[in-house]
């Protein structure tokens, strides 16, 4: 191979490299999300752009339609809940999603709504000593005496918890009791985010109050520790 041919090959190789770099930059640039705040997203200046926001879920702002599409509102962690953005997410709801949960939402702004393609929740990690809590059986023995009163109850989850959009989030049975048809059960409603390790047969400590229907509405749910 003579020197002239070598120079031509070097020039061609260089040109190919430049084209590859430019192509990568264009493709990468179009898919990269702009890290921003909820306040900036709410301003309308990012319409049509792909963004990523670290945010907090507004309490009781979420719902799931018949197609499983989750909608909720978010605001800046250090900002005002009055300055929020509506989010739409169609890939299911995890047990770690709920009121006040910290989340990272990535998606594209469309008509003032964040069409979220990726939702990451920052799972709370919370432990509570069960020594001062009532077992499920003992709690049920109190009957109407505990209606409307704040109590702490401990038990095992009968099955994996539902997501925060369900009225009954999970059910508890006594830690020492057998899991059968005659087991004493407490149904628990909770709109907050659950620790990531909460699943079937996990012992948890819940604090809240029970209504006349027997539904226990929890204000906090912790892993026993």
Secondary structure, DSSP 8 states (H G I E B T S, - for coil): --HHHHHHHHHHHHHHHHHHHHHHHHHHHHH--EEE-HHHHHTTTTTT-EEEEEEEE-TT--EE-TT--EEEEEE-TTS-TTSEEEEEE-S---TT--BT-EEEEEEEEETTEEEEEEEEEE----EE--TTSEEHHHHHHTGGGGBT--EEEEEEESS----TTSS--EEEE-SSS--STT--EEEEE--B---TT--TT-EEEEEEEE-TTS-EEEEEEEEE-
